Amino acid sequence: MLFFVSDAIASTSASSQGSSYSLIIMLVFFGVIFYFMILRPQQKRAKVHKALIHSISKGDEVLTTGGLVGRVVKVTQTGYISVALNETNEVLIKSDFIAAVLPKGTMKAL
């Protein structure tokens, strides 16, 4: 009975020895896949969003991530934007929370 155990241990240790290069190649391959599938598209989206935020000016109609639609009244250098929701309501939001700049006349169409 004891000779079966020694054969089982010998067979597992021989098969577990492999090339250390195969592990490195596999890790590099997964790193490349991770970069092209996750990191690169996220960096592109962040770059486009940053350009959108810097292009906002007074009079633009914007959509916030919270779902508010309004017209930009004032853009400050500190990163805040004053948005008029209608004639009486005005909110101050962080410029990072602008989701999209809408075409002119969108608020009237709503």
C-alpha positions in Angstrom: 0.0 0.0 0.0 2.8 2.4 0.8 4.3 2.0 -2.7 1.2 3.4 -4.3 1.6 6.6 -2.3 5.2 7.1 -3.3 4.2 6.6 -7.0 1.5 9.2 -6.7 3.8 11.7 -5.1 6.5 11.1 -7.7 4.1 11.5 -10.6 2.7 14.9 -9.3 6.2 16.4 -8.6 7.5 15.5 -12.1 4.5 17.0 -13.9 4.6 20.2 -11.8 8.1 21.1 -13.0 7.8 23.3 -16.1 9.6 26.0 -17.8 9.7 29.2 -15.7 9.5 31.1 -19.0 6.0 29.9 -19.7 4.8 31.5 -16.5 6.4 34.8 -17.4 5.1 34.7 -20.9 1.6 33.9 -19.7 1.7 36.9 -17.2 2.9 39.2 -19.9 0.2 38.0 -22.2 -2.5 38.7 -19.6 -1.0 42.1 -18.9 -1.2 43.0 -22.6 -4.8 41.8 -22.8 -5.7 43.8 -19.6 -4.1 46.9 -21.1 -5.9 46.7 -24.4 -9.3 45.6 -23.1 -9.6 47.8 -19.9 -6.9 50.5 -19.4 -6.6 51.9 -22.9 -10.4 52.4 -23.6 -10.8 54.0 -20.1 -7.9 56.4 -20.8 -9.5 57.4 -24.1 -12.9 58.0 -22.4 -11.2 60.1 -19.7 -9.3 62.2 -22.4 -12.6 62.8 -24.3 -14.4 63.8 -21.1 -11.6 66.2 -20.1 -11.8 67.9 -23.5 -15.6 68.2 -23.1 -15.2 69.9 -19.8 -12.7 72.4 -21.0 -14.9 73.2 -24.0 -17.9 74.3 -21.9 -18.7 78.0 -22.2 -21.4 80.3 -21.1 -24.7 79.6 -22.9 -24.1 75.9 -23.6 -26.9 73.5 -22.7 -25.6 70.7 -20.6 -26.8 67.3 -19.2 -25.4 66.4 -15.8 -24.7 62.9 -14.5 -27.6 63.4 -12.1 -30.0 64.0 -15.0 -30.4 67.7 -14.7 -30.7 69.7 -18.0 -29.8 73.3 -17.9 -28.0 76.3 -19.5 -24.5 77.3 -18.3 -24.6 80.7 -16.7 -21.1 81.0 -15.3 -17.9 78.9 -15.5 -15.4 79.5 -12.8 -11.6 78.7 -12.8 -12.0 76.6 -9.7 -13.8 73.9 -11.5 -17.4 74.8 -10.7 -20.2 75.6 -13.2 -23.4 77.6 -12.5 -26.3 76.0 -14.4 -29.7 77.6 -14.8 -32.4 75.0 -14.8 -35.1 77.5 -15.6 -35.6 81.2 -15.1 -35.8 81.0 -11.3 -33.6 78.0 -10.4 -29.8 78.0 -10.6 -27.5 75.3 -9.3 -23.7 75.3 -8.7 -22.1 71.9 -9.7 -18.6 70.5 -10.1 -17.6 70.5 -13.7 -16.6 66.8 -13.5 -20.3 66.0 -13.3 -21.2 67.2 -16.8 -22.2 64.2 -18.9 -22.8 65.9 -22.2 -23.1 69.2 -24.0 -26.5 69.2 -25.7 -27.4 70.9 -29.0 -28.8 74.4 -28.8 -32.6 74.5 -28.4 -32.8 71.2 -26.5 -34.3 72.8 -23.4 -37.1 74.4 -25.4 -37.9 71.1 -27.1 -38.4 69.4 -23.7 
